[in-house]
């Protein structure tokens, strides 16, 4: 990555934005962030990839996310991090609507988050939720199949599914 120095457009949550930018920079990635939907097209045109984090989602950030994904039109890989998506109906509704309206190359979440997206009752209460599913491989595969994408389920043992394009 250091040799290519890819630009990653990141919609990070407000709690972790600085840490995300630092981690990307340290790994050889050039992070770029924006809070202005008006510059979505310009930012997407600079980017090699996009990451979307729903950790502190509100209407303004949703508008930004939609503007970025509209500008991208499936051209660059996009990773969705559905932070604590099983914690509230609001988060789950937003995540499912985004997944219905846009293609994500990868969904990355813990077992509880991936289970919630796959339609299982979520038992997690936040970002620190561990691997609370009896069969995380099956949960990851069901989620990947439902959204026609790759799933990276993180936990004590990480699970990566094969991609299932739309």
C-alpha positions as CSV (number, residue, x, y, z in Angstrom):
1,X,0.0,0.0,0.0
2,X,2.8,2.4,0.7
3,X,4.0,2.2,-2.9
4,X,0.6,2.9,-4.3
5,X,-0.5,5.3,-1.6
6,X,-4.3,4.9,-2.4
7,X,-6.7,7.6,-1.4
8,X,-9.5,6.4,0.8
9,X,-12.6,8.6,1.2
10,X,-13.8,7.9,4.7
11,X,-17.1,8.8,6.3
12,X,-16.1,8.1,9.9
13,X,-18.1,8.5,13.0
14,X,-17.3,11.6,15.0
15,X,-15.9,9.6,17.9
16,X,-13.1,7.9,15.9
17,X,-12.4,10.2,12.9
18,X,-9.0,11.3,14.0
19,X,-7.9,7.7,15.0
20,X,-9.2,6.4,11.6
21,X,-7.2,9.0,9.7
22,X,-4.1,8.3,11.7
23,X,-4.4,4.5,11.2
24,X,-4.9,4.9,7.5
25,X,-2.0,7.2,7.2
26,X,0.2,4.8,9.2
27,X,-0.7,1.9,6.9
28,X,0.3,3.9,3.8
29,X,-3.1,5.1,2.8
30,X,-4.0,8.7,2.2
31,X,-7.2,9.4,4.0
32,X,-9.6,12.1,2.9
33,X,-12.8,13.1,4.8
34,X,-15.6,15.5,4.2
35,X,-18.8,16.6,5.8
36,X,-20.1,18.5,2.8
37,X,-22.4,16.7,0.4
38,X,-21.7,19.5,-2.0
39,X,-18.2,18.2,-2.6
40,X,-19.1,14.5,-2.8
41,X,-18.4,14.2,-6.5
42,X,-15.0,15.9,-6.2
43,X,-14.0,13.7,-3.2
44,X,-15.2,10.5,-4.9
45,X,-13.2,11.4,-8.0
46,X,-10.0,11.7,-5.9
47,X,-10.6,8.4,-4.1
48,X,-9.5,4.8,-4.8
49,X,-11.9,3.4,-2.3
50,X,-14.6,4.5,0.2
51,X,-15.4,3.5,3.7
52,X,-18.7,4.2,5.4
53,X,-19.1,4.0,9.2
54,X,-22.5,4.3,10.8
55,X,-21.3,4.8,14.4
56,X,-22.7,8.3,14.9
57,X,-25.3,8.4,12.1
58,X,-27.7,11.3,11.9
59,X,-29.7,12.9,9.0
60,X,-26.8,15.2,8.0
61,X,-24.4,12.3,7.8
62,X,-26.9,10.1,5.9
63,X,-27.3,12.9,3.4
64,X,-23.5,13.0,3.0
65,X,-23.3,9.2,2.6
66,X,-26.1,9.1,0.0
67,X,-24.4,12.0,-2.0
68,X,-21.0,10.1,-1.9
69,X,-22.6,6.8,-3.0
70,X,-24.6,8.5,-5.7
71,X,-21.4,10.1,-7.0
72,X,-19.6,6.8,-6.8
73,X,-22.2,4.9,-8.9
74,X,-20.5,1.6,-8.2
75,X,-17.1,2.7,-9.6
76,X,-14.9,2.3,-6.5
77,X,-15.0,-0.4,-3.8
78,X,-17.0,0.6,-0.8
79,X,-16.8,-0.9,2.7
80,X,-19.8,-0.6,5.1
81,X,-19.2,-0.7,8.8
82,X,-22.6,-1.0,10.4
83,X,-21.6,0.0,13.9
84,X,-24.1,-1.2,16.6
85,X,-26.7,-1.7,13.9
86,X,-28.7,-4.0,16.1
87,X,-28.9,-1.5,18.9
88,X,-31.8,0.6,17.5
89,X,-34.5,0.3,14.9
90,X,-33.2,3.6,13.5
91,X,-29.7,2.3,12.8
92,X,-31.0,-1.0,11.4
93,X,-33.5,0.8,9.1
94,X,-30.8,3.1,7.7
95,X,-28.3,0.3,7.2
96,X,-30.9,-1.9,5.4
97,X,-32.0,1.0,3.2
98,X,-28.4,1.8,2.2
99,X,-27.9,-1.9,1.4
100,X,-31.0,-1.9,-0.7
101,X,-30.2,1.3,-2.6
102,X,-26.4,0.8,-3.1
103,X,-23.9,-1.9,-3.6
104,X,-21.2,-2.4,-1.0
105,X,-18.1,-4.4,-1.8
106,X,-17.7,-5.5,1.8
107,X,-19.7,-5.4,5.0
108,X,-17.4,-5.5,8.0
109,X,-18.9,-6.0,11.5
110,X,-18.9,-8.0,14.6
111,X,-21.1,-11.1,15.0
112,X,-24.0,-9.1,16.5
113,X,-23.9,-6.5,13.8
114,X,-23.8,-9.1,11.0
115,X,-26.5,-11.1,12.6
116,X,-28.8,-8.1,12.8
117,X,-28.3,-7.4,9.1
118,X,-29.0,-11.1,8.3
119,X,-32.3,-10.9,10.2
120,X,-31.4,-12.5,13.5
121,X,-32.4,-11.0,16.8
122,X,-29.4,-8.9,17.9
123,X,-28.1,-9.5,21.4
124,X,-25.3,-6.9,21.1
125,X,-25.5,-3.5,22.8
126,X,-22.7,-1.6,21.2
127,X,-19.4,-1.7,19.4
128,X,-17.7,-3.9,22.0
129,X,-20.1,-6.8,21.4
130,X,-18.2,-10.0,21.0
131,X,-18.9,-13.1,19.1
132,X,-22.3,-14.0,20.5
133,X,-23.5,-16.2,17.7
134,X,-23.4,-20.0,17.8
135,X,-22.4,-20.3,14.2
136,X,-20.7,-17.1,12.9
137,X,-19.8,-18.7,9.6
138,X,-23.4,-19.4,8.8
139,X,-24.4,-15.9,9.9
140,X,-21.8,-14.3,7.7
141,X,-22.8,-16.5,4.7
142,X,-26.5,-15.6,5.2
143,X,-25.7,-11.9,5.3
144,X,-23.4,-12.1,2.3
145,X,-26.1,-13.9,0.3
146,X,-28.8,-11.4,1.4
147,X,-26.8,-8.4,0.2
148,X,-24.8,-10.1,-2.6
149,X,-21.5,-9.1,-1.2
150,X,-18.5,-10.1,0.9
151,X,-18.8,-10.1,4.6
152,X,-16.0,-9.8,7.1
153,X,-17.2,-10.8,10.5
154,X,-14.7,-9.9,13.2
155,X,-14.4,-11.7,16.5
156,X,-12.3,-14.2,18.4
157,X,-12.0,-15.9,15.0
158,X,-12.6,-13.7,12.0
159,X,-14.8,-15.0,9.2
160,X,-14.5,-13.8,5.6
161,X,-17.1,-14.9,3.1
162,X,-16.7,-15.3,-0.6
163,X,-18.2,-12.5,-2.6
164,X,-21.6,-12.9,-4.0
165,X,-22.1,-10.1,-6.5
166,X,-25.5,-8.8,-7.4
